[in-house]
Amino acid sequence: MKKATKTISYQSTNSYETLYELSEDTKNVWITFHGMGYLARYFLRHFQVLDEKDNYLIAPQAPSKYYLDTAFKNVGASWLTREDTVQEVGNVLNYVDKVWETENAGNINNPIIFGFSQGVSIALRWCARQRIPCKKLVLYAGGIPNEFTKNDFAFLSAAGTEVILVYGEDDPFLSPGRIATETEKATALFGPAMTIVSFKGEHELRPEILLEIAK
């Protein structure tokens, strides 16, 4: 029996979420990438601590949804797996491009790009692909893909982007060795001007850190 893997292209539809309203008074436009197991609408609840007049948040939804428990009640989502990763990265970034285009990106200057956990890899890949001169690039409790070099993010220095690496000191997904490795990778990509923020806690979004980033 002869087997073959074949590839097709087709049109797909996906949702995304926003929080607050974009206006002339908006100071920060965020594009946020949730971690594995989240749905975008629940992820945005963590950002409700932010001032609604000053902030507008866009949260793309990871396309691969699945049940989180054997009761088939709670649903989460994942951005990528190790299966067909290159192809899936392309699909995900095409979707994020469309979200950005739909949100009238031409009138949005210097957004905050925020990745949490698995979303860090998507935030970085999208930032590098679109070469967006963002105000801040936040890498929160996640891993940095190995394919990047310093040249991929050289444009951020010219834009004056503030890069912030955040992790919990007791994160069960980030051992001390892993934290050291990710910090080393981030420093190699972004230089010593990168800000490192650590906190006493686990794999969690801390409201005081979100408030500080929004300043």
Legacy VTK file of the C-alpha trace (Angstrom):
# vtk DataFile Version 3.0
C-alpha trace
ASCII
DATASET POLYDATA
POINTS 215 float
0.000 0.000 0.000
1.436 3.343 -1.060
0.789 6.358 1.163
1.295 10.034 0.344
0.885 13.349 2.168
-0.637 16.011 -0.041
-1.280 19.707 0.577
-4.232 21.889 -0.420
-5.120 25.555 0.100
-8.585 26.748 1.089
-10.310 29.755 2.646
-10.891 29.669 6.388
-12.742 31.923 8.856
-11.691 32.693 12.421
-12.748 35.162 15.107
-10.769 37.587 17.264
-11.606 39.720 20.295
-11.194 43.352 21.276
-11.458 45.170 24.596
-12.467 48.826 25.039
-12.759 51.291 22.150
-10.225 52.887 19.845
-10.507 56.670 19.908
-8.455 59.837 19.642
-7.788 59.548 23.375
-6.299 56.055 23.125
-2.673 56.024 24.259
-1.878 52.318 23.903
-3.023 49.873 21.256
-2.136 46.333 22.274
-2.083 43.244 20.111
-2.006 40.339 22.524
-1.254 36.668 21.900
-2.673 34.281 24.489
-1.069 31.140 25.830
-1.986 27.528 25.134
-5.314 26.473 26.594
-6.865 29.948 26.470
-9.645 31.396 24.403
-9.019 35.016 23.448
-12.167 36.323 25.149
-11.101 34.876 28.489
-7.506 35.976 28.066
-8.633 39.601 27.734
-10.243 39.478 31.177
-6.748 39.831 32.650
-6.416 43.227 30.955
-9.572 44.706 32.459
-7.355 46.294 35.119
-6.203 48.777 32.464
-7.785 52.192 31.993
-10.386 51.832 29.249
-9.897 55.404 28.056
-6.172 54.940 27.469
-6.055 51.391 26.143
-7.457 49.392 23.246
-6.716 45.688 23.029
-6.810 43.297 20.074
-6.611 39.577 20.818
-6.279 37.153 17.900
-7.686 33.688 18.538
-5.468 30.631 18.113
-7.210 28.497 15.483
-6.758 24.995 16.891
-9.463 24.521 19.531
-9.792 21.462 21.748
-11.501 20.268 24.938
-9.474 20.815 28.084
-11.069 18.047 30.139
-12.664 14.630 29.819
-16.095 16.120 30.532
-15.847 17.882 27.136
-17.013 21.125 28.717
-14.135 23.610 28.767
-12.524 24.626 25.492
-9.017 25.978 24.929
-6.841 26.586 21.903
-3.289 26.195 20.655
-1.300 28.224 18.145
1.088 25.533 16.953
2.385 22.036 17.513
5.505 20.260 16.271
3.415 18.819 13.403
3.762 20.746 10.108
5.139 23.699 12.077
6.445 25.749 9.153
3.162 25.430 7.286
1.110 26.249 10.385
3.261 29.294 11.192
2.448 30.624 7.728
-1.278 30.002 8.231
-1.308 31.686 11.639
0.660 34.730 10.477
-1.601 35.173 7.448
-4.547 35.237 9.842
-2.867 37.755 12.184
-2.014 39.934 9.170
-5.718 39.989 8.293
-6.704 40.905 11.849
-4.219 43.781 11.790
-5.439 44.940 8.390
-9.071 44.773 9.556
-8.281 46.905 12.585
-7.102 49.652 10.212
-3.463 49.270 11.097
-2.470 52.155 8.862
-3.821 54.541 11.495
-2.291 52.740 14.467
1.214 53.842 15.363
3.624 52.181 17.778
1.450 49.414 19.238
2.367 47.231 22.188
2.969 43.667 21.013
2.371 41.294 23.912
2.941 37.538 23.956
2.159 35.270 26.890
3.482 31.709 27.174
2.983 29.971 23.799
1.900 33.334 22.400
5.469 34.639 22.742
6.542 32.614 19.704
3.694 34.031 17.611
4.306 37.600 18.787
7.970 37.360 17.815
7.357 35.713 14.464
4.695 38.238 13.522
6.786 41.197 14.685
9.778 39.992 12.659
7.695 39.274 9.563
5.838 42.591 9.502
8.754 44.623 10.876
6.372 46.644 13.001
8.013 49.582 14.818
6.204 48.890 18.064
6.344 50.950 21.241
6.921 47.876 23.396
7.529 44.193 22.739
6.617 42.104 25.771
7.779 38.487 26.086
5.937 37.117 29.099
6.644 33.605 30.427
7.373 32.038 27.063
10.073 30.595 24.863
11.919 32.297 22.022
12.050 30.332 18.743
15.541 29.283 17.772
15.374 30.459 14.163
15.953 34.132 14.902
19.143 36.149 14.630
19.913 39.654 15.844
19.384 41.004 12.332
15.733 39.924 12.413
15.014 42.562 15.061
17.565 45.250 14.203
14.709 47.504 13.078
13.439 47.703 16.659
16.522 49.627 17.781
15.890 52.288 15.147
12.269 52.521 16.294
13.275 52.912 19.941
11.234 49.856 20.934
11.334 48.850 24.585
11.727 45.073 24.860
10.543 43.569 28.153
11.177 39.984 29.264
8.891 38.843 32.103
8.879 35.609 34.091
7.721 34.207 37.408
10.486 32.852 39.610
8.350 29.814 40.518
6.932 29.130 37.057
6.591 25.319 36.750
7.118 25.588 32.985
10.341 27.576 33.331
13.079 25.922 35.354
16.014 28.082 36.497
18.045 26.592 33.650
15.332 27.404 31.121
15.024 30.955 32.441
18.791 31.397 32.049
18.649 30.042 28.495
15.735 32.247 27.450
17.355 35.300 29.035
20.573 34.585 27.143
18.686 34.188 23.863
16.747 37.413 24.425
19.900 39.358 25.275
21.586 38.086 22.119
18.628 39.239 20.011
17.789 42.554 21.670
20.928 43.654 23.476
21.620 44.772 27.029
19.024 47.545 26.858
16.290 44.938 27.211
14.385 45.161 30.499
14.019 41.981 32.589
11.117 41.802 35.041
10.819 38.891 37.458
8.236 38.349 40.171
7.528 35.950 43.015
4.911 33.778 41.390
4.099 31.055 38.907
2.785 30.945 35.308
0.415 33.860 35.706
-0.453 37.305 34.420
0.098 39.806 37.205
-2.094 42.930 37.155
0.616 45.183 38.600
2.946 44.233 35.748
0.273 44.916 33.121
-0.350 48.320 34.700
3.369 49.106 34.620
3.649 48.128 30.960
0.709 50.414 30.128
2.452 53.503 31.556
LINES 1 216
215 0 1 2 3 4 5 6 7 8 9 10 11 12 13 14 15 16 17 18 19 20 21 22 23 24 25 26 27 28 29 30 31 32 33 34 35 36 37 38 39 40 41 42 43 44 45 46 47 48 49 50 51 52 53 54 55 56 57 58 59 60 61 62 63 64 65 66 67 68 69 70 71 72 73 74 75 76 77 78 79 80 81 82 83 84 85 86 87 88 89 90 91 92 93 94 95 96 97 98 99 100 101 102 103 104 105 106 107 108 109 110 111 112 113 114 115 116 117 118 119 120 121 122 123 124 125 126 127 128 129 130 131 132 133 134 135 136 137 138 139 140 141 142 143 144 145 146 147 148 149 150 151 152 153 154 155 156 157 158 159 160 161 162 163 164 165 166 167 168 169 170 171 172 173 174 175 176 177 178 179 180 181 182 183 184 185 186 187 188 189 190 191 192 193 194 195 196 197 198 199 200 201 202 203 204 205 206 207 208 209 210 211 212 213 214
